[in-house]
Amino acid sequence: MAFRRRNKSYPFFSQEFLIQNHADIVFGLVIVVLIGLMFEATAKTAILFIQPQYNISTLSPDGEVTFYHYGWRDCATVLFYFFIAIILHAVVQEYILDKVNRRLHLSKSKNTKFNESGQLCVFHLVSSVWSLYILITEGYLLHPSSLWENYPHVHLRFQVKFFYLAQLAYWLHALPELYFQKVRKEEIPRQLQYICLYLLHVLAAYMLNLSRVGLVLLFLQYASELGFHIARLFYFTDESHQKMFDLWAAGFVFTRMVTLTLSFLAVGFGLARAENQGLDLEMGNFNTVLIRMTVLLLVCVTQSWLLWKFIRFQLRRWREFRRTQDARKKAAPKPALRPLKRDSLGHHENGVLKAENGASPRTKKIKAP
């Protein structure tokens, strides 16, 4: 299975060979795990990589229900879906983005940003729809108080746990993709910033049993980022498409306000009034003043940093717009002056008809009758 066109073959185990064939190598590892399910001796080990672990079955009025909690064996599951994310990344790049790039003929810098926005647009779309589906089916949108009531939320449904494992796998896969995609050195620090921030927030919500609040915040963030990357894709196809950025700007400010309000409501007030105060690692309770303040500080610092980047982006857009307007005014043609009508013999100056050489024309003598 070849994900990329082989214009040139490289020696085995070389850097270029690894970059060119990394998706095929990972695909082979995934096949090995799947083959392990076919044999009884290796099935128990292979299932650790595919199926979420730590399941607990309980009885309810609707029947038997299975819940999950987290543990160290989740690392194996995250590793497997880390490989799946690399394969899907290569599929989207090869069969969608590369074909569009060949038609657009973008520069190298724009090509890198186009690929980045294309990959993130697909991921944010899937994640926002997925998280919204979970919020609706679990009833968190209709009952906002359920975000902090009955804390700690140790027992998770399958779709909630699998969502968090998939999120961790995707953002972990984004780190080696910086190497596989040969991202420019100037772009690496910027991409490392948001990758590490996503990993930190997703892992904190998962490990501190704040999965319900984290779902809402991730949905808001992914929906906002989806608008930005769609706007940037339209901009790369035609630079005259600027209105999409204005729509994203309004949604961005609204998202920041809702994120801060919800964080203070759930963590600052909801958990502060809960009965089970204190640190209990066995019960998964992290409801202490220090942890609550640390979570709120992390959210506030992140939102402030995003707002600062947003302001700088808008100022840069405004300066580019003014520069474009000034250039258009300078390039506009000046209206031509109407030339004076000249007489066949010369031109008029101070009411006197003069010839072209500056001499006055001779007066014609009138013959006497």
Residue pairs with C-beta under 8 A, 6 or more apart in sequence:
1 24
1 27
2 24
3 23
3 24
3 87
3 90
3 91
3 93
3 94
4 20
4 21
4 23
4 90
4 94
6 20
10 16
10 17
10 20
11 17
18 25
19 179
19 180
19 182
22 86
22 90
22 176
22 180
23 86
23 87
23 89
23 90
23 91
26 83
26 86
26 87
27 87
29 83
30 80
30 83
30 84
30 87
33 46
33 49
33 50
33 80
34 46
34 50
36 42
36 43
36 45
36 46
37 43
37 46
37 47
37 50
48 73
48 76
48 77
49 76
49 77
49 79
49 80
50 77
50 80
51 77
52 68
52 74
52 77
52 158
52 161
52 162
52 165
53 68
53 71
53 73
53 74
53 76
53 77
54 68
54 69
54 70
54 71
54 73
54 74
55 66
55 67
55 68
56 66
56 67
56 68
56 69
56 155
57 64
57 65
57 66
57 67
58 64
58 65
58 66
58 67
59 65
66 158
67 155
67 156
67 157
68 155
68 156
68 157
68 158
68 161
69 154
69 155
69 156
69 284
70 161
70 206
70 207
74 165
77 165
78 165
78 168
78 169
78 172
79 169
80 169
81 165
81 166
81 169
82 169
82 172
82 173
84 169
85 169
85 170
85 172
85 173
86 173
86 176
86 177
86 180
89 119
89 173
89 177
92 118
92 119
92 122
93 115
93 118
93 119
93 181
96 118
97 114
97 115
97 118
97 119
100 114
100 118
101 111
101 114
101 115
104 114
104 236
104 237
106 114
106 236
108 184
109 184
110 236
112 183
112 184
112 187
113 187
113 232
113 236
114 232
114 233
114 236
115 181
116 187
116 191
117 229
117 232
117 233
117 236
118 229
118 233
120 225
120 229
121 226
121 229
121 230
121 233
123 170
124 222
124 223
124 225
124 226
124 229
125 226
127 167
127 218
127 222
128 219
128 222
128 223
128 226
130 163
131 163
131 215
131 218
131 219
131 222
132 219
134 140
134 159
134 160
134 163
134 215
135 141
135 215
135 216
135 219
137 159
138 157
138 160
138 212
139 146
140 146
140 147
140 212
140 215
140 216
144 265
145 270
146 212
147 212
147 213
147 216
147 262
147 266
147 270
148 212
148 213
148 266
148 267
148 270
148 271
148 274
149 270
149 274
151 209
151 271
151 274
151 276
151 285
151 287
152 209
152 276
152 283
152 284
152 285
152 286
152 287
153 209
153 210
153 211
153 212
154 209
154 283
154 284
156 164
156 211
160 211
160 215
163 215
164 202
164 205
164 206
164 211
164 214
167 198
167 202
167 218
168 199
168 202
168 203
168 206
171 195
171 198
171 199
171 202
172 199
174 191
174 195
175 192
175 195
177 183
178 188
178 191
178 192
183 191
197 302
200 298
201 214
201 217
201 218
201 298
201 302
202 214
202 218
204 210
204 214
204 295
204 298
205 211
205 213
205 214
205 217
205 218
206 214
208 286
208 291
208 295
209 284
209 285
209 286
210 267
210 295
213 262
213 263
213 266
213 267
216 262
217 259
217 262
217 263
217 299
220 255
220 258
220 259
221 255
221 259
223 251
223 255
224 248
224 251
224 252
224 255
227 244
227 247
227 248
227 251
227 252
228 245
228 248
228 252
230 244
230 248
231 241
231 244
231 245
231 247
231 248
234 241
234 244
235 241
235 242
235 244
235 245
242 317
245 317
249 310
249 314
252 310
253 310
256 303
256 306
256 307
259 299
259 303
260 299
260 300
260 303
263 295
263 296
263 299
263 300
264 296
267 292
267 295
267 296
267 299
268 292
268 296
271 287
271 292
272 292
274 287
276 283
276 285
276 287
277 287
277 288
278 285
278 287
278 288
279 285
279 286
279 288
279 291
340 347
343 353
345 353
345 355
345 361
346 353
346 354
346 355
346 356
346 361
347 353
347 354
347 356
348 354
352 360
353 360
353 361
354 360
354 361
355 361
